[in-house]
Amino acid sequence: MDVIFDEKLIQARRKKAYLARDEKAGFLLEIASQELADRLAVVERHFDVAVELHGGNGVTATEATATGKIGSIRRIETDEIYARPGEQIEVAGLEEIPLEPASVNLVLSPLALHLVNDTPGTLIQIRRALKPDGLLLAAIPGSGTLTELRDVLLSAEAELTGGASPRVIPFADVRDIGALLQRAGFALPVVDIETYTVRYDSLFALMRDLRAMGMANPLVGRSRTPVTRAFFMRAAELYAERYSDPDGRIRATFSIIYVSGWAPHENQQKPLRPGSAKVRLADALRAATESDGKEN
């Protein structure tokens, strides 16, 4: 397994961001939490025991509970500081799922699965923790996220130094996520993507938000060379040239992949076996063509 992310650095930056409590920077988590709750609300099931995995401030647990679809919810985080007053949470690393096999009915993962080195292994742990016919709902930043920032940082560094190092993390493609769900053994996987465009006064305002989200560069392969002010000034100029609106504000893209997958159960709908269709496709198409050609 390739180690892409510095997990200790991720945990430290998430903790620092949480303690800073920049409410304005929580917009992305709020959007994802509401979307997950909306998707949960239309599922015609009640989930006795739910788990929120690494939801930071717990807004996902709050929104999901408000749907009335959950009996009780447990929260798992990397540090006890994320607990609300009087609340007990379970502490575990981002890639650890401290749940007994087949012990919960619902797992909610808001904006955390993109930060694990072993995504297939983490998904397998989640699937094993679900009871048969249990549900995973997740929001995962996907490819397209921060493409503008990636572009201008690479361009500025190449222009000023003749080389470039990774400064924005890689994000998975929606098809990759779907394949990983199937590989992990989830049934009836559904994967779709929503893209949000956020406008900022400048690159510096965007980067302040990313730090406040705990999303500063955590790559193991990141450059350790101190970055000069000239580098950021040039990157800001390129951003304004390439990705600004007529009013001068810049655009930042966040693409969120929304995921649902079920732990297998014998009563779930199953695809038809190959060759089990009662009508040949060619015959059905011919019948439809003949029907279209009839005069009314």
N, C-alpha and C positions, 0 to 999 in steps of 0.2 A: 504493500500500500504506500503510495506516495504521500508524504506529509507536506501539505500545501500551506496550512494555517498554523500559526503559533497560538495554540489553545490557551496557554497561560496569559498571553498578551490580550487575547480576545476577552477573557474573563475579567482581567484588570480594567480594560477600557469600558466594558459594559458596566462594571461596578462604579467606575468614576463618573460615567455619564448619568447613571441612576441617582447617585448622590448629589449631582449638580442640579437635578430636577428642572431642566429647561423644558417647560411644558409645550412651548411652541414647536420644539423639535420632535414631539411625539405624534405628529400628524400621520405618519406612515403606519405606525403601529395601530393607531385608532382606526384608520381606513381598513386595514387588514382584519382587525378584530370585529368590526361591524359587518364586513363581508362574510366572515366565517359564521357569525351569529345568524345572518340572514339565510345562509345556506343550511345551517342546522335547523332553523325554524320551519323549513318546508319538508324536512324528513319526517315521515309519519311513524315515528318511533319515540319511545322514552328511554333514556340512558341512565340507568341507576347510578353508576359510578363513572365519573369523567376525570380526566387528567389534563391540566395545562402544562405543556413542556416549555420552559424557558420563555415565559411571556413577559418578563421584566416587571412592569408595574401592576400586572394582574388585570388589565383592562379586558383582555380576552375572556378570562374566567368570569368577569362581571357581566359582559355582554351575552355570553353563552348561557349563563344561569338565568338571565332575564327572559330567555325564550320560553321557560317553563318546561324544557325538554330534558332537564338534568335533575337527578335526585340529589347527588352530592358531587363536589369537585375537589380534587387534590391538586396542589401546585408543586412543581418540581423546579428548582432553580440552582444556580451555582454557588449561592451564598445566602445565609440567613437574613442579610440586610434587606432582601426583597420582600420579606414578610410584612404584612400590614399589622398595625397594632392588634394584639391579641390573636394573631393568626400563626399557625404552625405550618411551615413548608418543609419539603424534603429536599435535601442538598445532594446534588450529583453533577458531574461534569456534563458538558454538552453532548458527548457521545455515549453517556451512560444512561440506561433506562432502568432505574431501580424498582422494577415492578415484577411481581410474580407472574409466571405464565398464565394466560387466560384469566386475568384478575380484574380487568376493567372493560367497560363497554364503549368508551369514547376517549380518543386522544386528540387534543388540540395543539397544534404547533404553529405559533405565529412568528414568522420572520426569524427563524433560528436554524433551520436545517441546511441553509446555504453555508454555514460556518463550520461544518463538521468535515473532518478528513475522510472518514469512512461512511459515506452516505448509504451505500447498500447495507452495510452492517447495522447502522442505526435504524433503518427502515425495517430490517428483519427483527430487531429487538422490539420495535413498536408492534409489529404484527403478532409476534409471539405473546406480548402482554395483553392483547385484545382477546376477549372471549369470542367464541364463534358468533359470527354476524355482528361483531363490534366494528366501529367506524373510526377511521383516521380522517381528520380535516386539517389541512395545513395550508399556510401561505408562505411561499418561497420566492424571494427575489430571483428573477430569471434574466436570461440574455436580453440585452437591450437596456438594462439598468445602467445608468451613468455612462452611456456610450460617449456622450459629449465630453465629459470630464476625462475619460480614458484617452480620447483622441488628442485633446489639447495638452495633456501632461506628457504624453509620448512625443508629440511634435515639438514642444518647448525644450524637452531634454535633448532630443536628437539635434535640434538646431544649436543649442548652446554647448553641448559636450560631445556631439558626434555619436552618442550611444543612448540607450534607454533601458530602464529597469521597470518591472511591474509595480504600478502604484494604485491600481484599482483591481479588486479581486475578480477572478473569473466567475461568471454566472452560468448556470445550466440552461440548456435549451428545453423547451416544453416537451419535445419528443423524448429527450433523455430522461426526464422525470417520469414520464409514462412508462418507459422501459424499465426503470429502476423499481417502480411499484410492482410491475409484473414479476420481475426477478425476485423481489422480496416475498412474493406469494400472496399479494393482495388480489382479491376478486373484484370484479366490476369497477375497475379504476376509471376515474373521470378526471381529466386534466385540462384546464383552460387558463387563459392569460388575460389580464387587464393591465392596460398601460396608463400611467398617470404622468402628466406633465406639470412640473412645479416651476414657477418663475422666481428668480432671485435678482437682487440689484447687481450682484457681481459674483465672480468665482469665490471670493473670500467669504461671502455670506453663505454660499452653498457648503463650503468646507467647514464653517462653524457649525452648521446643522449636522453634518456627517459626524463630527467629533461629539456633538451633543447626543447623537444616536448611538455612540459607541462603535461607529462604522469606519474609523480611521484604518489605514492600511495595516492588516495583521499578517501579511504574507511572510512565510519563512524566507523566501527569496528576495525580500525587499532590500533596497540599497541602504546601507548604513552610513553612507556619505552625507554629511549635513547639506541640506538644500538651501541655496542662497535666495535672498530676496529677489534678485534679478530673474531667477527661474519662475517664481510665482507671478511676478509682474508680467513676464512674457506669456505665461499660460493664461493669465487673465485677459491680456490683449487678444490672444488667439480665440478665446472663448467668445469675447464680445464681437469679434469679426465674423465668426462662423455660426454662432448659435444665439444671436440676440434678436429681439423683436424690434419693430420700429420705435418703440418708446425707450429702447436701450437696455431693457431687462433681458437677462439670459434665461434659457430653458434648460431644465434638467429632467431626464426621463427616468421613471421608476416603473419597471415591468414586473408585476407580481403574478406568479403562477399559483393558481388555486387548485388544490388537490383533494380528492376524496377516494378512499379505497376501503374495502370491507375485508375483515377476516373471513375466510371461507366458512360456509355453512351449507348443509345439505339441502336446505329449503330455498336457497338463493336461485334466481333465474340463471339458467345456463344456456350458452349458445347451442344452436342446432348442430348435430353431427354432420360432417360433410356427406352429401349424397342423400340426406333425409328429407329434402324438400319434396313436396307433393306435386309441384308444377315446375317444369323446366323454365329457366329464365328466358330462353329464346321464344318459347310458346307464349309466355306472359307478355313479352314485348310485341310479338306479332298480333296478339289479341288487342293490345292497347292501340296499335297502329290502325288496325281495321276499324276499331270503334271511333277513332278520331276522323276517319275518312267517311263515315256515314253522314248523310244529309239529315238535318232536323226537319 
